[in-house]
Amino acid sequence: MNCRSARYKRATTHYWKALASAVSSRAVGKARAKRLAKDRHEKIVAAQRRAIEGPLPDFVVLGTQKGGTSFFYRLVTEHPLVRGAAAKELHFFDNKFSEGMGWYRRCFSKGKRVDGHRTITGEASPSYLFDPQVPERMARIVPEARLIALLRNPVDRAYSHYQMEVRRGNEARSFEEATQEEMTSAEDEGNTVDVRYAYLRRGLYAEQLERFSFFANRDRLLVVKSENLFTRRLEVLERVLRFLRLPPFESTLAPPAGRPTYEPMDPDTRRRLEGFFAPHNERLYDLLSTDFGW
């Protein structure tokens, strides 16, 4: 076999191995998504069958999607005075609103007193932050709830979101194609939930947070930088507990291991997206009087 044939054979073998790996990854991702959705559905159905209406939530985690809300919710509900909902994500204010308040209340268990303290309860649906219908509905139904928004670097959030859709078998475009298409249409369509996946628009945080001014103006909205959740976990937890008016609690929960891995983003693509998000991030920093350094 000559050198050219050997190189061709190695290249062909590498291609087919890479293709098989990608197909396998997508199958696993799709199966995992279905399993999680089924588990969530079964837990909510079981709560509805018990037909016991609990209180409305004391707190709601609004998002952002791919911002660490799953780990954050586990961290908060580890506190002995916090009772979790039937499932972490209830999606009442975006997808299940027509089910009515009875449905929502049945997703929460009745509170009790522990060592003289009242327990609290809450949920975490990361799509709430992006959906423009949610703020008005929440102001009407849970006006006294305390809201928490985790915000991740929008460039990293978009890439993580894209990779999730690839693993689920929902996305065939390259990341560059998907984001370029969205950037092209952004000015015409604005921040809307109708755009396909909204990799970039979900990262326009300032305009999303501004819709929750009813809560922010009464100090009932806490914004947390997602990156700090993993690098300064105990500091973030202390701040959150103060916001929720809970006594101190030392968590032993470690950040999740074995997070999905994928190829690094192309540096040119990152620079292009950083330029796209720059004015939106500045608007966010002005709104919060805090520079997240993105």
HELIX and SHEET records of a PDB file:
HELIX    1   1 CYS A    3  ARG A   50  1                                  48    
HELIX    2   2 THR A   69  THR A   77  1                                   9    
HELIX    3   3 PHE A   97  GLU A   99  5                                   3    
HELIX    4   4 MET A  101  ARG A  105  1                                   5    
HELIX    5   5 VAL A  134  ILE A  141  1                                   8    
HELIX    6   6 PRO A  154  ARG A  167  1                                  14    
HELIX    7   7 PHE A  175  GLU A  189  1                                  15    
HELIX    8   8 ARG A  201  GLY A  203  5                                   3    
HELIX    9   9 TYR A  205  GLU A  210  1                                   6    
HELIX   10  10 SER A  213  ALA A  216  1                                   4    
HELIX   11  11 SER A  226  THR A  231  1                                   6    
HELIX   12  12 ARG A  233  PHE A  243  1                                  11    
HELIX   13  13 PRO A  267  LEU A  288  1                                  22    
SHEET    1   A 5 VAL A  82  GLY A  84  0                                        
SHEET    2   A 5 ILE A 120  ALA A 124  1                                        
SHEET    3   A 5 PHE A  59  GLY A  63  1                                        
SHEET    4   A 5 ARG A 146  LEU A 151  1                                        
SHEET    5   A 5 LEU A 221  LYS A 225  1                                        
SHEET    1   B 2 ARG A 113  VAL A 114  0                                        
SHEET    2   B 2 HIS A 117  ARG A 118 -1                                        
END                                                                             
